[in-house]
Amino acid sequence: MRYAIISDIHSNTEALRAVVDDFRAQQVDRVVCLGDVVGYGAEPRECIEMVRELSSMTIAGNHDWAAIEKTSIEYFNRYAKEATYWTREALTDEDKEWIQGLPLVEKPQEDIVLAHSTLYVPEAFDYIQTSYDAYLSFEALEGRVCFVGHSHIPITFFQEDQITYSLDPIVRLPEQGKAIVNVGSVGQPRDNNPRASYGIYDAESRVVEVRRVDYDIEGACRKIIDAGLPEVLGERLKVGR
Ligand code: ZN
């Protein structure tokens, strides 16, 4: 089984379309989505529609929950807050019902777990940034590999004798031990690389590949400005931050 794993699309249809074109050429069998379909960008409805059509399993992210007032946005910065209020207005009741039905953790197959943020308190939307953060989720991981999004920064943590990590775009998961893989963000990369990011996982060979895809950033940026969203949300796409 070859999975395309997409995350953190953030209402960016230009990036999502480019990623779909890329994974269609990569012969994947199944698409899964790790959440944050909406928030920040100008086309939340279009992204929901595309994800509903493409993805066989979708997890809720904090921005999805924020859009239906299911989580506090107190800790969001002013631009994220502004985009959340805008997104709440843009979504239909049907879109909101769909978000309402999304789980926080799901298993597409026995040894694979999907989550947006962490496994130990998924509803708190903490970040996995350090080995200790990874350790907490490894303790809660029932399976060999967990795919996460949320930080928008691709990285793989391994738990064997100790916890290590790799920033390599292609990694083979170890025979023994566990792994937590962040596949990066489709619609708002933050690792200083503006190209859209997503993962392909081959469950037989246990190889993960984080792929980067060029897309029409100018187009996405223009839509953000035309929608009356904060200009900075378009500008950050150009630099990948
Ligand atoms: Zn996100």
Boltz pocket constraint, residues with backbone or C-beta under 6 A from the ligand:
constraints:
  - pocket:
      binder: B
      contacts: [[A, 8], [A, 10], [A, 35], [A, 36], [A, 61], [A, 63], [A, 150], [A, 151], [A, 152]]
      max_distance: 6.0
